[in-house]
Amino acid sequence: MSDTAPTVVKLGGSTLHAMSGQWWDDLAEHGRSHPLVLVHGWSKPLRDLRPENSGPASILRDRYGNQSRWTTPDVLTDIKAVSSGIAAQVIGLLADRGISTERVVGSDGLVSAGPGETWWWRDKQLVELENLVGPIIGVDRGLLAGLGPGQCRLVTPLARNTLGQEVNTDGDRAAAAVAAATGASDLVLVTDVAHLLIDGEPVSGITAEAAAEFRDKGATGGMRKKLRAAGEALEGGVERVVIGSAPVTDLLAARTGTVITRS
């Protein structure tokens, strides 16, 4: 076993279905010489499972403008169902390529969450709603320790809050917290866009300060969350965050994608 810090990769839920065999070949090649921690999303499989899991009614916005999936007990059950299928798929794909992978569900002691927001905009009014989500306040790094080359942990980003409830949490921010907790030098956020775009132009490199400014003034939707996660990862000690849609080795080599650094 090894104490080498892993490469942490967030697999976007909108991209898993589109990743080619060559993409997985590349990830496995990297994984043969670096421990891996993967954090998976579930957005597209969850939307495909039931119509009520898609559309504007499934998304809430808090008083600060942050979006969140409206997570009821039924939605949480759906998340766990689709996550089980995603995990089986990813574990199989990596096993075929010689990478040994174990799944860790965040709510099984890995990820701790704080109290969630209770007031949400609905029909142009702020109303009090139960939403089983919560911000990450801790990661038990011991559950991800001892990984060596050829080994991987696959994290399902659920959490357990201070009341003992199982809750949903943002996958990008979960990946950021995991990367910081494990001492990772790099966090790769694999998404369905090739670069961060500012004024329609692709950005190859940007500082955390400039990324935060754009996040607050121009970014929307999923990219806003990714930039927030990037800032949290860098504040936690991660050296670089890379956002893009290419193979992991291309993103780490900065041949494509957007690299975000502290300065």
N, C-alpha and C positions, 0 to 999 in steps of 0.2 A: 504494500500500500504506500501512498505518497501523500506528502503535505503540500504538493504543488497546487497553487491556486488554479481553479478551473476557468475555462472560457464559458461565459454565460450567454446563452442565446435565447431570445424570446421568439417563439414561432407564432406569427399572427394567425388568428382564427380564420381570417379571410384568405389566407395564402396556402394553408396546408393541403387543400385539394389540388392545388396547381403546381406543387413542387415536383420536378421531374426526377427520374432515377439518377441523372447526373448530379442534381443538387444534393441528393442524399449520399451519393458516392463521395462528393467533395467534403461534406460534413464528416463522414466516417474517416476519410483520409486525415483530416485535421484531428479527429478524435483519437486516432491511433498514436499520436504523439502528445496530446493534451487532454487532461480530464475535461469532461463536459458536464454542464448543468443546463438543461433545457427547461424553459417555462412555456407552456402552451396556452394559446387562446382557444376560444370555442364559438366565436361570433357566427360564422356561417353555418356550421352544423346545428347550432341552437336555433337559428332562424329557419333552417330547413325542416326541423323537427315538427314545429307547430306554427301555424299562421300567427297566433297571438304573440309569438316571440319576436316578431318583426314589425316594422312600421313605427311611426312616431309615438303611438300609445305605449310602446314598451320601453321608452326612454324618458327619464326624468331629468330635470335641470334644477339645481339648487339655487339658493339666493345669491350665490357668488358667480353663477354662470357655468358651473361645472356639470357635465353630463354624467349620468349613471344609469345602468340598466335597472329597471324596476324589478327587484328580486323578491318575489313572494315565495312561500314554501314550495309551491308547485314549480316555479321557475328554477328554484334551487335543485329540486329533484331532476328536472330536465338537464340542468348543467352537469350534474353528476352522471347522468346516463350517457350524454354525448361525450363527456370527458373520458369515461371508461373505454368507449370505442376508439377515441383518438389515441389514448395511451397504448392500446393493443396494436394499433396500426404503426405508431412510431417505434415501439419496442421491436416489433417484427421487422420493420425496415432496417433498423440498425443491427439487429441480430444477424440478418442476412449478409451484413457487411463487416461482421466481426467485432461489433461494439456491444458490450454487455450493459444493459440498461435496467435500472430499477425505478419504479414509480414511487413518488412520495406525494401524498395528498396534503396540501398545506394545512388543512384543519386538523390533521392528525398530529399536532404538536409542533409543526415546523413554523407556521406563520401565526402571529398574534395580531389582533385588530383592536382598535380603540372604538369608542362610541361613534355611531354613524349619524349623519345628518338626518333630521326628522321633518324639516320643512322643505317642501318642493313645489315648484310651479306646476299647476294643472289648470287648464282652461283659463289662463291669464291671471290666476290667483295663487297666492301662497297658501298651501294647505298642509296639514300635518298628516303624514303617511308613514306607515311601517314599510321600511325598505331594508331587506337583509343584506346590507353592505356595511363596510367599515374600513377606515384607513389603517394601513399597516403600522404597527408600533414595535414589532420585533420579529426576528428570524432566529431560530435555534440552529446555529451553524453546525452544531455537533451532528445533526442528522444528514449533513452533506459533507462531512469530513472524511479524510482517508481515501479520496478518489485518486486513482492513478491513470495513466494513459490507457486507452481502450475501455475505460469505464465511464458510465454516464448515469446521472440522476434526472428523471423527468418529473417536473413539479407541476401539479395541478393547483392553480392559484386560488384556492379557497382558504379561509382563515377561521380562527376561533376567537370570538370577542371576549371582553371581560365578564360578560354574563354567561359565558359558556355556550353561546349560540354559534352555530356554523353559519358563516356569512360569505358572500361574494366580495371580491376585491379586484381592483384593476390589475390586469395581467402585466402591463408594461411597468407599473410602479412596483408590482411584486418582483419582477425580474430585477429592477433597480435595487430593491432591498436585499435580494439574494446575492447579487453581485457585490454589494458593499459588505455584506456579512461574511462572505467567503474570501474576501481579499482579491477578487478578480481584477485584473488590470484592464480588461476589455468587456464591454457589454454590447452585444449585437442585437438590434431590434429589426427583425425581418418582417417586412410589411409588403403591401401590394403596390407601393410607389417606389421609383428608382432613387429619388432624392427628395430632400426638403426643397420646396420651391418658395422663393421670395420674389414677389412681383413677376411671377411667371417664369423666373429663371432658376435653373438648378444650382444648388449650393453644394460645393464639394467639401468645404471646411468652414467652421464657425465656432466662436467662443461661447462658453456657457452664458456669459452676460448678454451677448447679442441674441442668442437663441431665446433667452428668457424674455427679452424685450419684444421679439417678434411673437412669441407665444402669447403675450398679454395684449398685443396690439393687432395682430393679423392672423394668427393661426386659428384654425377651427377644427371641431370634431376630433377624430382620432389623432391627428398630428399634434394638436394642443396637448393631449395626454402624453404623447411620446416625448415631447419637449419637456414637460413637467417631470416625467420619469428620468430623462437624461440629466436634468439638473440635480435631482435627488441622488442619482448614482454618483455623479462627480463630487457632490458634497460629501458623500460617504466614503470617498477615497478611490473610486474607480478612475483610471487615467483617461480612458477614451470611451465614448459611446458612438456607435456607428449605426445609421439608419439607412435601409435600402432593401432591394428585392433580389439581389444577386446571390450567388454562392458565398458561403461564409468566408472562404479564403480570399476571395476577391474583395469583400467588404473589409476584412482585417488588413489587407494590403493597400487599402485606400485607392484601388483601381476604379472603384465606382462607389456610389452612395454618398452620404453626408457624414463627415467626422466631426464630432463635437468634443472640444477639449476645454479645460479650465481657462486657458489663456492662449 
